[in-house]
């Protein structure tokens, strides 16, 4: 074979190999042009607008929490607004996103539990029961509830020179009033088979020896703390020995769930 024929054969083989390599590269190289992603929530023509009314929410903070949950779960392109005056959420989203929003709201927009709390204060002397006081109040879960019963005792806190329209210059007396009696402050939070109570029970009274004096002595007993109560079972919150006496004060609470 002549040298020119060998050179031609080599050149043809190289050309065929280059063509095959180019064809293989074009088959395996992925398409680099980005595909268009259709987001219905971002396209008004593919989305709908609906209003979801919150039927059990009583505080704006609760409505804000539901709105935050929707924003975190639904497609970022969905539009939503809270209308606090109407207790409603307006959404613009695709039909499947609206269905998901209705499901989320139905799970979160539920009525709060309501409890009836009965506090019993028992006074005893040497183990002998002298008497008992009962105080009952209804409390909504998560809401602070107060009970106050008693009197206001005037106490002179100071005097100063003043002017009276009838008597002229004279001494004026400044008086403040002390709340004496029973104060109960409680917040109930639901848990399985009961409720957690953040409670403060305060009982105060004027020492009989100083009743009617300008500076009366007020005796006070306070129990404060957090307790877990089982429904329909009495829970003793505490027991106090009354100073300078042989009396003892026991405080218990009964928690009942209202329908």
C-alpha positions in Angstrom: 0.0 0.0 0.0 1.3 3.4 -0.9 2.0 6.1 1.7 -0.7 8.4 0.4 -3.4 5.6 0.7 -2.3 4.9 4.3 -2.6 8.6 5.2 -6.1 8.8 3.6 -7.2 5.8 5.6 -6.0 7.3 8.9 -7.7 10.6 8.2 -11.0 8.8 7.4 -10.8 6.8 10.7 -10.1 9.9 12.7 -13.1 11.7 11.1 -15.4 8.8 11.9 -14.3 8.7 15.5 -14.8 12.5 16.0 -18.3 12.3 14.5 -19.2 9.5 16.9 -17.9 11.3 19.9 -19.9 14.4 19.0 -23.1 12.4 18.5 -22.6 10.7 21.9 -22.0 14.1 23.7 -25.1 15.6 22.2 -27.2 12.6 23.4 -25.9 12.6 27.0 -25.7 16.4 27.7 -28.8 17.5 29.6 -30.9 20.4 28.3 -29.7 23.6 30.0 -32.6 25.8 29.1 -34.8 26.1 32.3 -38.4 24.9 32.0 -41.2 27.3 32.9 -42.8 26.4 36.3 -46.5 27.3 36.4 -47.5 28.5 39.9 -51.3 28.8 40.1 -51.2 31.0 43.2 -49.1 33.6 41.3 -51.5 33.6 38.4 -54.8 35.4 39.2 -56.5 33.6 36.2 -55.8 30.2 37.9 -56.7 31.2 41.5 -59.9 32.0 43.4 -60.7 34.4 46.2 -62.6 33.2 49.3 -63.3 34.4 52.8 -63.0 32.1 55.8 -64.9 33.2 58.9 -63.4 32.3 62.3 -66.4 31.2 64.4 -64.7 30.3 67.7 -61.8 32.8 67.9 -62.4 35.5 70.6 -58.9 37.2 70.6 -57.0 38.7 67.8 -53.8 37.0 69.0 -55.5 33.6 68.3 -56.5 34.8 64.8 -52.9 36.0 64.1 -51.6 32.5 65.0 -54.0 30.8 62.6 -52.9 33.3 59.9 -49.2 32.5 60.6 -49.9 28.8 60.2 -51.6 29.3 56.8 -48.6 31.4 55.6 -46.1 28.8 56.6 -48.0 25.8 55.1 -49.6 27.2 51.9 -47.8 28.0 48.7 -45.8 31.2 49.1 -47.6 32.8 46.2 -51.0 32.6 48.0 -52.3 36.0 49.2 -54.1 36.2 52.6 -55.2 39.0 54.9 -56.8 39.0 58.4 -59.9 41.2 58.8 -59.9 41.6 62.5 -63.1 43.6 62.7 -65.0 40.7 60.9 -63.0 37.9 62.5 -62.2 36.5 59.0 -59.3 35.7 56.7 -59.5 36.5 53.0 -57.4 34.3 50.7 -56.5 34.3 47.0 -55.1 30.9 46.0 -55.5 27.9 43.7 -58.5 25.6 44.4 -56.4 22.9 46.0 -54.7 25.4 48.2 -58.0 26.8 49.3 -59.2 23.3 50.3 -56.1 22.9 52.4 -56.7 26.3 54.0 -60.2 25.3 55.0 -58.9 22.0 56.5 -56.2 23.8 58.6 -58.7 26.4 59.9 -61.2 23.7 60.8 -58.5 22.0 62.9 -57.4 25.2 64.6 -60.6 27.2 65.0 -62.1 25.3 67.9 -63.9 26.5 71.0 -61.9 26.8 74.2 -62.8 24.5 77.1 -64.7 25.9 80.0 -64.2 24.8 83.6 -66.1 25.3 86.8 -63.7 25.7 89.7 -65.0 25.2 93.3 -62.6 26.4 96.0 -63.2 25.2 99.6 -61.4 26.8 102.6 -61.8 24.8 105.8 -60.9 26.2 109.2 -60.1 23.7 111.9 -58.8 23.8 115.5 -56.9 20.8 116.8 -58.4 18.6 114.1 -61.9 19.7 114.8 -63.6 21.3 111.8 -65.0 24.8 112.7 -66.4 25.8 109.4 -65.9 25.9 105.6 -66.3 28.5 102.9 -67.0 27.7 99.2 -66.3 29.9 96.3 -67.3 28.9 92.7 -66.3 30.5 89.4 -66.3 29.6 85.8 -63.0 29.9 83.8 -62.3 29.7 80.1 -59.1 27.8 79.2 -56.1 30.1 78.9 -58.0 33.1 80.3 -57.2 34.8 83.7 -60.2 34.8 86.0 -60.7 36.8 89.2 -62.9 36.5 92.2 -63.0 39.1 94.9 -65.2 39.3 98.0 -64.7 41.5 101.1 -64.7 45.0 102.3 -62.6 48.1 102.1 -61.0 49.3 105.3 -60.0 53.1 105.5 -56.5 53.7 106.8 -55.1 57.2 107.4 -51.8 57.5 105.5 -51.0 61.1 106.2 -52.0 64.7 107.0 -51.3 68.0 105.5 -52.3 71.7 105.9 -55.1 72.5 103.5 -57.8 75.2 102.9 -61.5 74.6 103.5 -64.1 76.9 101.9 -66.1 77.0 105.1 -63.6 76.7 107.9 -60.5 78.3 106.3 -57.1 76.8 106.9 -57.0 73.5 108.6 -55.5 70.0 108.7 -56.6 67.7 105.9 -56.4 63.9 106.3 -55.3 61.6 103.5 -57.0 58.2 103.6 -56.4 55.0 101.6 -58.5 51.9 101.5 -57.3 48.3 102.0 -59.1 45.4 100.4 -59.9 42.9 103.1 -61.5 39.5 102.4 -61.1 36.8 99.8 -59.2 37.2 96.5 -58.8 34.3 94.0 -56.8 34.6 90.8 -56.7 31.6 88.5 -55.8 30.6 85.0 -56.7 27.0 83.8 -54.9 25.3 80.9 -56.2 22.0 79.5 -54.2 18.8 79.7 -55.1 15.1 79.4 -57.8 14.2 81.9 -57.6 17.5 83.7 -56.2 21.0 83.8 -53.1 22.8 85.0 -54.0 25.7 87.3 -51.9 28.8 87.9 -53.7 30.0 91.0 -53.3 32.5 93.8 -55.7 32.3 96.9 -55.4 35.2 99.3 -57.5 35.6 102.5 -57.1 38.6 104.7 -58.9 40.0 107.8 -58.6 42.7 110.4 -57.2 41.6 113.8 -60.2 41.9 116.2 -57.9 43.5 118.8 -57.2 46.5 116.5 -60.7 46.8 114.8 -61.8 50.4 114.8 -58.3 51.7 115.4 -56.6 54.4 113.3 -53.9 51.8 112.3 -55.6 48.4 112.2 -53.5 45.2 111.8 -54.5 43.1 108.8 -53.8 39.3 108.9 -53.2 37.6 105.6 -52.9 34.1 104.3 -51.7 33.4 100.7 -51.3 30.3 98.6 -49.8 30.7 95.1 -48.4 28.3 92.6 -49.0 25.9 89.7 -50.8 22.6 90.2 -52.1 19.8 88.0 -55.7 18.9 88.8 -57.7 15.8 87.7 -61.2 16.4 86.6 -63.9 15.8 89.3 -61.3 15.0 92.0 -60.6 17.4 94.8 -57.0 18.7 94.9 -55.5 20.2 98.1 -53.6 23.3 97.2 -52.1 23.9 100.6 -52.5 24.0 104.4 -51.7 26.9 106.6 -51.3 27.3 110.3 -52.8 30.6 111.5 -50.1 32.6 113.4 -50.6 33.1 117.2 -53.6 30.6 117.1 -54.2 26.8 117.1 -56.2 27.2 113.9 -55.4 25.6 110.6 -56.6 26.6 107.1 -56.9 24.0 104.4 -57.5 25.1 100.7 -58.7 22.7 98.1 -60.2 23.0 94.6 -62.5 20.8 92.5 -62.3 21.1 88.7 -65.2 20.2 86.5 -65.4 20.6 82.7 -68.6 22.3 81.5 -70.3 21.1 78.3 
